[in-house]
Amino acid sequence: MARDCYIGVDVGTGSARAGVFDRAGRMLASARRDITLFRAAGSVVEQSSAEIWAAVCDCVRRAVAAAAVAPARIGGIGFDATCSLVVLGQGGAPLPVGPSGDPARDIIVWMDHRATYQARRINATGHDVLRYVGGVISPEMETPKLLWLKENRRATFDAAWQFFDLTDFLTWKASGSLARSICTVTCKWTYLAHEGRWDAGYFRAAGLEEFADEGFARIGTDVVAPGTALGQGLTEQAAIAMGLPVGTPVAAGLIDAHAGGIGTVGATGSDPTANMAYVFGTSSCTMTTTRDPVFVPGVWGPYFSAMVPGFWLNEGGQSAAGAAIDQLLALHPFAAEARGLAADAGQPLPVWLAGQAGDPSQAVRLAAGLHVVPEFLGNRAPFADPDARAVIAGLGMENDLTSLVALYVAGLCGIGYGLRQIIAAQADAGAPIERIMISGGAGASDLVRQLLADATGTEVVAARATEPVLLGAAILGAVAGGGFADIVTAMAAMSAPDRSFAPATGEEATQHARRFDAFTRLQALARDLRGSE
C-alpha cells in the first residue's frame, strides 16, 4: 500500500490539533481537542504534558478516522508546538514547576512571564550570545525560566532528568529519541546552530553553570534539522495510542509559528527571502528568511537553519495579538451582549464583529479618533520591552455595537502598526520583504487581512491551505518519511497561494499614515511616563 498521506500535529496555547494531508498538501480531515491552562498570581501560566500527550493521540486517531485513510498509508508524522518548557524527572515522571506543587503541572507556558527579573539579569551580562536574540533575551525564552526554577524551585531543578521544549517532548514521546530540533534550541535556548554548539561561557555567566558542567545532557546533546527522521519511528506504545503502525516515521519538529512559516513562505513560488511569514494567533510571530545573517536590534535571531534549511531567520512578533484583541473587547460595556449575539450565530466574537464592519478597505474610518497601542503583555519586537503596556486613547462612554466595532477596528490597526514597526526595523538592518504570508486563526477574516495590508503598506497573501500550521508540520512528516527529498522541495509541492490583499491607496493610505504617527507618539509617551514613576 502506498504511504502517500502525512499527519501534522500542532499544539497551540489552548488546543491540540491533528490534520491528515495528501502529497498535494490538501487536508483530508482534522481533529481538535482543548487543553487546560492553569493560571496563578505572578504571571504564572502552566500546563500538563500528560494531558497534552493524551490530547495529541486522541486527535491523531480521530483525524485518521475522519479522513477514511488506512493507517498503513501514513508515510510520516510531524509535530509543532508552542515554545513552552517541559520538566521531567527520572523515567519521564512530571515534576511541579510552580507554586501549586502539583507534579501534573509540569510545563511553564511560553507566555508565562515569571522570569522577567531573571531575564533582566541575564541581559545585564552583555554576553556575546545575546547578539543572536536581538541583543535582549526575553522572559518567554527558556534560559530565564531555567534560572527561575533554579532560584525558586531548587528541588525540581535538581531532580529534573530532562528539560524539553514542548515540541521536542512530543517527538520524544512519539519516537523515544532525545534529539532536539535546531529550531527549538536555537530560537529559544541560545544554541548556536551556525557553529553547532552550546556556549558554556554564556551558561556560566547566566548562573546556569550546571548545564555546562554536565555537558548539556539535560537540554540536548543531539541537535538535528527539522524534518530529520528520529529513532526507529513511532514506538510501540505511541503507535498503539495513535492507532498507527509501529515504525511510522517521526520528524524532528518546529515551534508552532515556524511550522506556519514552512506552510506559507514557499506558497508564492518565489524566493522565500521575499516573504515574511506572519502567524496571527494568541500572540503573533513574524519570520523573515535571509541568505546571510542580519542583526536587527529587538528582533530575535539571526538563527541559522531554524526554519528553512540553509537560510538564516529573524523572528519578531507581538506577545499578545489575538489575546490582545480579546482583552480589548472585554473592556467594552457592550461586549457581553455582543458575545451572546456571536454565539447565536455560531461564531467567535471577533469573527462576528468582522462581519459587522462593512467594506474592509474603508473600515479604518469607523475608528476615527480612537487609537489603541495593544501592548497588554509587553512589546516583543522591535523594542524587546516586556514592561510595555497598552494605551487606549479617544474612548468615550458609548455602549452600543457601533462603538464596539470601532474599538475592534482600532485594535486591529494597532496590531498592524506594531507589525509595520517590525518590518521597518528589519528593512533598515538589511532584511526587506515584499509581502506578508499570513496564517493563524486570528488572521482568517478578510477584514483582518485587509487592515493589516493597509496598516503596514505591504501586500498580504493568504495561502491555499486553510490550516497552514498543520500543513507545515505535515511537510516535516513527508520529508522524514522520504516522500520528498527536502523541506524546500516539499514546500513547493504542498503549498500554494490563494488570495492577495493589496494595501490601500489614496485617502485610506493617508489616514493610516496619520494613525501610525499617533501610534508611535502614544507608544513613546507611555514609555516616558513609565520611566518617570
N, C-alpha and C positions, 0 to 999 in steps of 0.2 A: 504493500500500500504506500502511495506517495506521501511523504511527510511535507506537505505543502501549505500548512497553516501554522501560525505563530501566535503566542499569547504574550500580551503586555500586561503587567501588573503595576498599578500606581497606588501608592499610599500617600494621601494628602493629609491635611491637618484634621479634617473631620470625617473622612471616609476612606475605605479601601475599595479599589475597583479592579476588574479584570476585563480584558477585551480579547476576542479572537479575530485575527486578521488573515486574509489570504495574501498571496505573493504580490498582488497589485496594490496592497495597502487598504483594501476595502474591509471595513469592520463588519463581521458577520453577526456578532452578538456581544453583549457586555452584561456585567452584573455589578452591583454596588452594595456595600454594607457600611453603615455608620460605625464610627469608633468613638470611644469616650475621651473627652478632655477633662482632666482633673485640675481645678484651679485653687490657688490659695494665696494668702497675702504675700506681698513682697515680689510681685511679678512672677510667681510660681505657676508654671503650666506643665503638667506631666501626663504621660500615657502608659499603657501596659503593653509590653511586647507580646505577651501570651495572647491577649485579646486581638492584637493586630494580626498575628500569625493565623489565628483561627479565622478571622475575617477574610484574609487573603485566600486561604484554602477553600473556604465556602464560596467566594466569588469565582475562583477558577472553575470549580465544579459546575456552578450554575451557568457560567458563560459558555462552557463547552457544551453543556446540555442544550442551552438555548440556540446555539449555533448549529445543532444537529450534526456535529463533526465527530467522527470516530476518534477517540483519544490517541490511537496509533498514528493519526495524521498530523499530530502536533510535532513540528520539527524543532521547536525550541521555545524557551520562555525567558523573558527579560523582566527586570524589576527596576522601578524607580521609587523614590520616597522623599519626604522632607528631610532636611539635614538636621535630624534630631539625634541626641546622644543616648545610646542604649548601654546599660551597665549590667553585666552578668558575672556571677560568681562561678566557682568550680562546677563543671558539668553543665554549664549553661543556666544555672539557677538565677532567677531575677533577684536583684538587690535594691533596697529602698534608696531613692535619690533625694528625698525631701523631708520636710517636717512631719509628714504623716507617719513615717516609719513603716509604711506598708510596702513589702517587697514586690507586690504586684505592680506598684507604680515605679517602674524601673527605667523610664525614659524621661529625660529633660527635653521638652519640645523646643524646636528651633526658636519660637517666638518668646520663650522664657528669658527674661532679662535679669535674672537674679545675679548674674556675674558681671554687672556693669562696673562695679568697683574693681574687680579683678582685671577687666579689660583695660581700664584706665592705667593700672599699674604696669601691665604688660606693655602698653603703648609708651609709657614713660621710659622704658629701657632703650627705646630708639633702635632696636636690633635691626640689622640689615634684612632679615627675613620679612619684616613688615612692609618692605617695598612691594612685595608680591600680594599684598592685600589692600592696595591703595594707600599705604602709609599708616593706616589706622585699623587695628583689629576690632571686630565687633563682638559684643556680648552674645550675639547669635551664633558665633563660631565656637568650636569645641575646646580649644585650649583654655579660654577663660572659664568655661564650665568645669573643665577638669580641675583647674586651680580652686574654684569654689568648692568642689567636692572635697579636695584635699584639706581645705581650711575649715570646712563646716560639717562634713560627714566623713571624718577620717576613717572610721571603721569600714564604711562602704568602699572608700578609695583603696584601702589596703587589701580588702577581701576580693576586689574585682579580679576576675580571670581575664576578661576581655572588655575593652571599650569599643563599641561599634558605632559607626554612622548607621542610621536606620536601614538604608539600602544594603549595606554590607551585612547587617544582621539577617536580612531576608535571604540573601544569597547563601549565607552560611546555613541557615535553617533548611534551605532547599537542597544544597549540594554537599554540605559538610566541609566546604572549603573555607579556610580563614583568610583567603586572599581579599585584599581591599581594592576598590576601584580607584584608578588615578583621579577620577572626577571627585570623589568624596574627600579623599585625604589631601588632595592638592587645594581644593577650593575652601575647605572648612577646617583643616588640621595643620596647615603650613608645610605639608610635604612639598619638596622642591622637585617637581616632575622633570623639569628640563635638565636637572643634574642627577635624577634618580636616587634621591637620598633625603633623609631627615637631617635637620641641623641640630646637633646635640647642644651647641652653644646657645641656641635660642631657648631650648627647654630648660637649660640650667639658669639662664638669665630670668626666665619667667617664673622660676620657683617650682619647676616640674622636673627636677633632676632625676627623679626615679625612672622616668621613661628612658632617658639617655643611659643611665647606669645598667638597665636591664636589656639594652639593645632594642628597645621599642617593641618588644614581644607582645605587649598588651594592646598596641594600637596598630600593628601591621608591619610585618617584615616582607610579605609577598604582595607587591603592588602591581596591578595589571591594568591593561587598557579596557575601557568599556567594550562590551561585546565579546570579550575573551571567554571561551568555554571553560567552565570551572569543574574541577574534580572529575567524577565519572557521571555527571548529570544528576538528575533527581535521585536522592537516596530512597531506599525502600519505604522508610517512614513518611517522607514528604510525598512520595508518589501515591501512597495509599490515601493520605489526607486530601490530595488534589484530584484523585481519580485519573491519574495519568500513568503511562508506563514508566517503570524504573529505568533510569538512564536517560530520560528526556533531557536534551542539552539545556544547561542553565548558563546564562550570560552574566558576566560582571556588569553591574548596573550603573545607574546615574542618579544624581539628585533630580527631583521631580521637574524642576524648571528646565534643567538641561535636557531632559527627555522631550519636553515641549520644543526645545530648540532643534533637536535632531528630527523631530516630526514636522518641522516647518521650514528651516533655513534653506533646505535643498529644493523646496517646492517650486520655486520660480525657474529652476534650471539654470540660473545664473551663478556667477561667482558667489560663494557663501559669504565672502567678506563684504558684499554689498548689502546684506540683510541683517538687521537686528532682530533677534528673537525676543518677543515680549510676552511673557506669561502673566496674565492678569487673573489672579485668584484671590485668596485671603490676603496675601501680600502680592507684590509684583516683582518680577525678576527680568532684567534685561541682559542679553548675552550677545556680545559683538565679537566676531571672528576676525583675526588678523594673521598675516603671514609671518610677521616679525613682532617681537614683544613691544607693546605700547604701555607706558606707565601713565595712568590717569589718577591724579590725586582724588581721593574719596571714592574711587571705583575699584572694586576688588579685582585682583589679578595684577599683571598678566599671568595666566595659568597655561602651561603647555599641555596640549592633548587632553584637556579636561572635558571637551565636548566633541569637536570634530578632530579626529586623529591627525597629528602633524601640524595643526594650526594652534595659534595662541588664542586665549579667551579673556575678554574683560567682562566682568559681571557687576551689574549695578541693580537698581530697583528701589522699591519703597517698602518699608517694614509693614505698613498697613495700606492696603489698596481696596480690595473688596471689603475687608473688615472695617476700613475707614469709612466707606460709604454706608455700611450697616450702622456704624456708631453715629454717624452724622444724621441719618434719617431717624434714628431712635430718639434724637433730641427734639424732634418736631412734635407739636401737640396733636397733629392730625395723623401721626404715624400708626397708632393702634387701629384707627378706623380704616385707614388705607390698607393695612396688613390684612384685615378681615376681607376687604373687597378683593385683594390679590388672591387670598386663599380661596374665595368663591370662584375665582377664575382659574384656579389650579396653577398659579404662578407664584414664584418668589416676589417679594415686594419690589426689588429693583427692576426686575423684568417687566412687571406690570406697569411701573412708573414710566419705563422707557416707551411703552405703548401709548402713554398719555401725553407725550411731549411733542407730538406732531412731527413736522419735517425735520429730520436730524440736522440738515445743513443750516437751519435757521434757529435751532433750539437754544443757541447761546443768547439770543435776545430775551428769552424767558428769565435769565439770571441777571438782568441789568441791575446794577447797583449792589449786587450780592457777591461776595468774594470769600473763597474758602482756601486755606492752606491746610490740607488734611493730614498733618503730621502728628496724629494721635499717639503714635508709637515711635516717634523719633524720625530722623532723616537718615536713611541707609546710604544714599548717594544723591548728589556728589559731595555732600558736606560731612558724611560719616559722623553725625551728631545724634547719639541715642537720646539726648535730653531734650531735643526739639519737641514742641507740642503744637497742637492745632490752633489755628486762628480762624474765626468767623467774623466777618465784617459786613454790616448792612442788613442784618436780620431784624425784622420787625415783629409785631405781635399777631400777625395773621395766623389763622389756624385752619386753613382750608387746603383743598387738594392743589390748587394753583400754586400756593406758596411752597408746598412740599415738593412739587415737581421742580420749581425754581431752585430749591435747595439742592435737590438731586443733581440737576444740571450744573450748578455751581461747583459741587463736589467733584463731578467728573472732569470739569475744566481744570480744577486744582490738580487732580491726578495727572492730567495731560501736561500741565505746565511743569510739574516736577519731572516728568519724562523728558520734556523739552530741555530742561537744565542738564540732564544726564547726556543727552545727545550732543549738546553744545560742548560740554566738558570733554567728551571723547573726541569730537572733531578737532577741538583746539589742541589736543595732545597728539593728533595724528591718526585717529581711528574714525573717519567719517563713514556714514552709512547712507544708502539711497532709499531704503524702505523699511518699514516695521512689519514683521511677520507675527501676527497676533494669535494667541491661543489662551486657553483658560476660561472657566465658566463665567467669570465676571465680565469678560470681554466678548460675549457671544452675540450681543444685540447690535443692530445697525446703528442705533443711537450712540452707543459707546464707541464703536469703531470710527464713526464719522467725527465725533467730538475729539477723539484722540488725534486723528489726522489734522483737524483744524487747529487744535491747540498746539501741536508740535510743528505744523507746517510741513509734514512729511507724509508720504503715501503710506497707507495701512493696507496690508494684504492678509486676507483670511485664507488658510489652507483648505483644501477639499475635505480633509479629514475632520469629522465632527469632534473627534477626541484625539487631537494631535499628541497629547502627553502619553496616552496609552499607545498610540502608534509608534512614538519614539522608543518606548520600552519594547514593543514587539519587534522593531527593527533590530534591536540588540539580540533578541532571541533568534531572529533569522540569520544573523551573522554567526552567532555561536553554533547554530545547527548546520552551517555550511550552505544555507540557501543562497547567500551572496558572499562575494569574496571579501568585502569590507563594508564599513559603515557608509562611506560616500556612495558606493555603488547601490547599496540598499536604499539610501535616502532618495536617490534619483528614480529608482524603480517604484517605490512605495508611497511617495508623497507628490502632491500636485497642488497648484494654486486654485482657488475658487473665485472669490470676489475681491475687487480692489476699491479702496475709498480714497479719492484724491482730496488733498487739502483745499480748504475754502480759498476763494479769491475775493477781491472787491471789499465791500463794507464788512462782511463777516471776518475776513482776514485782518482788517484794520481793528475791528473790535477785539479780536483775540490778542493782537499786539498790545493794545491798551490794557487789557486784563492781565496779560503776562507781566507788564510793568508793575501793575498794582500788586500782583502776587509776590514778586521779588521784593518789593518795598515792605509789604506786611511781614514777609518771612524774615527780612533783615531787622525790622523793628522788634519782632518777637525775640530774636537773639539778643538785641541790645537791652531790652527790658529784663530778660533773664539774667544778663550779666551785671545789671545794676542792683540786683537784690542781695 
